[in-house]
Amino acid sequence: MKNRSGTFRKTNKTLPLEGGGKRVGVKGLTGVARRLRKSSTDTERHLWRHLRVRQIEGFKFRRQQPVGRFVVDFVNLEKKVIIELDGGQHALDPGDATRDEWLRAEGYKVLRFWDNHVFSNLEGVLKSIRNALLTPHPNPLPQGERGNNF
């Protein structure tokens, strides 16, 4: 905003957030993600052993990664696949639906698995993840917008 002398000055006004909530910058989310990685749950550690070092068809996953204004459990940025693990605290959380809606609007596929399902049917979970990675995106970018200008 310009002041009387014609120079620009910073304002303390912040933009409103969609859906309300505390405004957290990228640096704030990076710190949150780092803390979440250090205090991961048993289920997250168990699944991470099977996702790390490109064990599923050579696809790279990141864990506790900031995506927009959220920190997701696991994400493959190449195919835009997000994996969320849900314990009992997520049973009736309306925030999960809002979060999933925003992530899907950004082009991500969101896969949710219950914690006990990861332990009792790991092969089924890994198969679902593999299928999501290998299934083409339903709305691919037109040829000219892919960034490959050959």
Buried (B, 14 or more C-beta within 10 A) or exposed (E): EEEEEEEEEEEEEEEEEEEEEEEBEEEEBBEBBEEBBEEBEEBBEBBBEBBBEEEBEEBBBBBBBBBBBBBBBBBBBEBBBBBBBBEEEBEEEEEBEBBBEBBEEEEBBBBBBBBEBBEEBBEEBBEBBEEBBEEEEEEEEEEEEEEEEE
